[in-house]
Amino acid sequence: MAQKITLSIPDMLHEKLKEWRDSFNFSQMFQEAVTEAIQKKEEFKKRFSEDLDMPDIIRRLKQEKMLWEKEFFKSGKKEGGRWARSAHFEDLMHVLHLEDTYQLIKDNQYKTYFEKIYQEHDLARYAVGGGIDHEKQFVEGWFKGVAEFWNQVREKI
């Protein structure tokens, strides 16, 4: 059985919720966010209350890594969508038809742009010991954001 609760939110957020009410399942989004936050707290509490063995620690770290990478994917997707909305048609076509997405990062035409967003999202900070999973997730998210934008507009062009 589902229970109803009342939340207080700023007026500006309320206006945005009204505007996007038909596009999102806010109840589901809230439930997922709260569930994730509670799980983190419970797991943190559990770590201090009992002695975990190595497989449990590894399992926990893998899950945390997956959530961490998911955040980089979401950031990349948001950034890719933002880029696509202001990109020229020719640039969109170039990006959408790349076979190796990572070649774009090194492309002289886009290199400055990617250097800037790498700084803004602090991607280099975590590249210790060659670990680039977060970078890969960001770039994959970026391309997903561009592709989703294109899918929304291509039939209208």
C-alpha contacts under 8 A as a table, 3 or more apart, distances in Angstrom:
res1	aa1	res2	aa2	distance
9	I	13	L	6.47
9	I	14	H	6.52
10	P	13	L	5.42
10	P	14	H	6.35
11	D	14	H	4.97
11	D	15	E	6.30
12	M	15	E	5.21
12	M	16	K	6.48
13	L	16	K	5.04
13	L	17	L	6.14
14	H	17	L	4.98
14	H	18	K	6.28
15	E	18	K	5.21
15	E	19	E	6.24
16	K	19	E	4.96
16	K	20	W	6.20
17	L	20	W	5.25
17	L	21	R	5.55
18	K	21	R	5.17
19	E	22	D	7.98
20	W	23	S	5.30
20	W	24	F	6.60
21	R	24	F	5.89
21	R	25	N	7.51
21	R	26	F	7.61
22	D	25	N	7.77
25	N	28	Q	5.39
25	N	29	M	6.30
26	F	29	M	4.96
26	F	30	F	5.99
27	S	30	F	5.20
27	S	31	Q	6.15
28	Q	31	Q	5.06
28	Q	32	E	6.16
29	M	32	E	5.25
29	M	33	A	6.18
30	F	33	A	5.18
30	F	34	V	6.06
31	Q	34	V	5.27
31	Q	35	T	5.88
32	E	35	T	5.10
32	E	36	E	6.07
33	A	36	E	5.22
33	A	37	A	6.21
34	V	37	A	5.04
34	V	38	I	6.05
35	T	38	I	5.20
35	T	39	Q	6.07
36	E	39	Q	5.13
36	E	40	K	6.23
37	A	40	K	5.20
37	A	41	K	6.38
38	I	41	K	5.10
38	I	42	E	6.08
39	Q	42	E	5.06
39	Q	43	E	5.96
40	K	43	E	5.19
40	K	44	F	6.04
41	K	44	F	5.07
41	K	45	K	6.10
42	E	45	K	5.05
42	E	46	K	6.02
43	E	46	K	4.92
43	E	47	R	6.22
44	F	47	R	5.26
44	F	48	F	6.91
45	K	48	F	5.51
45	K	49	S	6.34
46	K	49	S	5.02
46	K	50	E	6.18
47	R	50	E	5.95
47	R	51	D	7.03
47	R	52	L	6.91
48	F	51	D	7.54
52	L	56	D	6.01
52	L	57	I	6.53
53	D	56	D	5.53
53	D	57	I	6.42
54	M	57	I	5.01
54	M	58	I	6.11
55	P	58	I	5.09
55	P	59	R	6.05
56	D	59	R	5.06
56	D	60	R	6.13
57	I	60	R	5.13
57	I	61	L	6.16
58	I	61	L	5.12
58	I	62	K	6.10
59	R	62	K	5.18
59	R	63	Q	6.31
60	R	63	Q	5.17
60	R	64	E	6.20
61	L	64	E	4.97
61	L	65	K	5.98
62	K	65	K	5.01
62	K	66	M	6.18
63	Q	66	M	5.08
63	Q	67	L	6.34
64	E	67	L	5.14
64	E	68	W	6.05
65	K	68	W	4.95
65	K	69	E	6.08
66	M	69	E	5.17
66	M	70	K	6.11
67	L	70	K	4.94
67	L	71	E	6.46
68	W	71	E	5.31
68	W	72	F	6.73
68	W	134	H	7.70
69	E	72	F	5.05
69	E	73	F	6.23
69	E	133	D	7.05
69	E	134	H	5.19
69	E	137	Q	6.04
69	E	138	F	7.91
70	K	73	F	4.94
70	K	74	K	6.19
70	K	137	Q	7.17
71	E	74	K	5.07
71	E	75	S	6.17
72	F	75	S	5.05
72	F	76	G	6.08
72	F	134	H	5.96
72	F	135	E	7.44
72	F	137	Q	5.84
72	F	138	F	4.83
72	F	141	G	7.60
73	F	76	G	5.09
73	F	77	K	6.08
73	F	134	H	7.78
73	F	137	Q	4.67
73	F	138	F	4.49
73	F	139	V	7.34
73	F	140	E	6.65
73	F	141	G	4.39
73	F	142	W	7.41
74	K	77	K	5.04
74	K	78	K	6.19
74	K	138	F	7.33
74	K	141	G	6.08
75	S	78	K	5.20
75	S	79	E	6.19
75	S	138	F	6.54
75	S	141	G	7.15
75	S	142	W	7.76
76	G	79	E	5.04
76	G	80	G	5.97
76	G	137	Q	7.49
76	G	138	F	4.32
76	G	139	V	5.95
76	G	140	E	7.14
76	G	141	G	4.45
76	G	142	W	4.13
76	G	143	F	7.81
76	G	145	G	7.39
77	K	80	G	5.05
77	K	81	G	6.16
77	K	138	F	7.28
77	K	140	E	7.63
77	K	141	G	4.02
77	K	142	W	4.24
77	K	143	F	6.82
77	K	144	K	5.77
77	K	145	G	4.19
77	K	146	V	7.49
78	K	81	G	5.23
78	K	82	R	6.25
78	K	141	G	7.69
78	K	142	W	6.95
78	K	145	G	6.11
79	E	82	R	5.02
79	E	83	W	6.15
79	E	142	W	6.03
79	E	145	G	7.21
80	G	83	W	5.06
80	G	84	A	6.08
80	G	141	G	7.23
80	G	142	W	4.05
80	G	143	F	6.04
80	G	144	K	7.19
80	G	145	G	4.59
80	G	146	V	4.99
81	G	84	A	5.07
81	G	85	R	6.29
81	G	142	W	7.21
81	G	145	G	4.37
81	G	146	V	5.03
81	G	148	E	7.48
81	G	149	F	5.99
82	R	85	R	5.40
82	R	86	S	6.95
82	R	145	G	7.99
83	W	86	S	5.58
83	W	87	A	5.99
83	W	146	V	7.40
84	A	87	A	4.94
84	A	92	L	6.80
84	A	145	G	7.79
84	A	146	V	5.35
84	A	149	F	6.61
84	A	150	W	7.75
85	R	149	F	7.34
87	A	91	D	6.17
87	A	92	L	6.35
88	H	91	D	5.25
88	H	92	L	6.34
89	F	92	L	5.10
89	F	93	M	6.27
90	E	93	M	5.17
90	E	94	H	6.17
91	D	94	H	5.00
91	D	95	V	6.18
92	L	95	V	5.23
92	L	96	L	6.00
92	L	146	V	7.87
93	M	96	L	5.14
93	M	97	H	6.12
94	H	97	H	5.51
94	H	98	L	6.53
95	V	98	L	5.51
95	V	101	T	7.91
95	V	104	L	7.47
96	L	146	V	7.79
96	L	147	A	6.96
98	L	101	T	5.95
98	L	104	L	7.92
100	D	103	Q	5.70
100	D	104	L	7.80
101	T	104	L	5.88
101	T	105	I	7.78
101	T	139	V	7.87
101	T	143	F	7.72
102	Y	105	I	5.50
102	Y	106	K	7.21
102	Y	139	V	7.75
103	Q	106	K	5.38
103	Q	107	D	6.20
104	L	107	D	4.89
104	L	110	Y	6.68
104	L	111	K	7.70
105	I	110	Y	6.49
105	I	111	K	5.70
105	I	114	F	6.12
106	K	110	Y	7.34
106	K	111	K	5.62
107	D	110	Y	5.52
107	D	111	K	5.62
108	N	111	K	5.05
108	N	112	T	7.60
109	Q	112	T	7.51
110	Y	113	Y	5.26
110	Y	114	F	6.28
111	K	114	F	5.26
111	K	115	E	6.09
112	T	115	E	5.08
112	T	116	K	6.23
113	Y	116	K	5.21
113	Y	117	I	6.45
114	F	117	I	5.14
114	F	118	Y	5.90
115	E	118	Y	5.11
115	E	119	Q	6.29
116	K	119	Q	5.20
116	K	120	E	6.23
117	I	120	E	4.80
117	I	121	H	5.96
118	Y	121	H	5.32
118	Y	122	D	5.76
118	Y	123	L	5.17
118	Y	124	A	6.80
119	Q	122	D	4.92
119	Q	123	L	6.62
119	Q	124	A	7.36
122	D	125	R	5.56
122	D	126	Y	7.81
123	L	126	Y	6.22
123	L	127	A	7.20
123	L	134	H	7.40
123	L	135	E	6.19
124	A	127	A	5.29
125	R	128	V	7.50
126	Y	131	G	7.47
126	Y	132	I	7.71
126	Y	134	H	7.81
127	A	130	G	5.67
127	A	131	G	5.24
127	A	132	I	5.64
128	V	131	G	5.84
131	G	134	H	7.95
132	I	135	E	5.12
132	I	136	K	6.19
133	D	136	K	5.08
133	D	137	Q	6.18
134	H	137	Q	5.07
134	H	138	F	6.15
135	E	138	F	5.04
135	E	139	V	6.21
136	K	139	V	5.24
136	K	140	E	6.05
137	Q	140	E	5.11
137	Q	141	G	5.98
138	F	141	G	5.06
138	F	142	W	6.07
139	V	142	W	4.85
139	V	143	F	6.31
140	E	143	F	5.26
140	E	144	K	6.17
141	G	144	K	4.91
141	G	145	G	6.14
142	W	145	G	5.16
142	W	146	V	6.41
143	F	146	V	5.03
143	F	147	A	6.07
144	K	147	A	5.03
144	K	148	E	6.02
145	G	148	E	5.20
145	G	149	F	6.20
146	V	149	F	5.21
146	V	150	W	6.25
147	A	150	W	5.04
147	A	151	N	6.13
148	E	151	N	5.06
148	E	152	Q	6.39
149	F	152	Q	5.24
149	F	153	V	6.55
150	W	153	V	5.25
150	W	154	R	5.58
151	N	154	R	5.68
151	N	155	E	7.68
152	Q	155	E	7.41
153	V	156	K	5.35
153	V	157	I	6.53
154	R	157	I	5.41
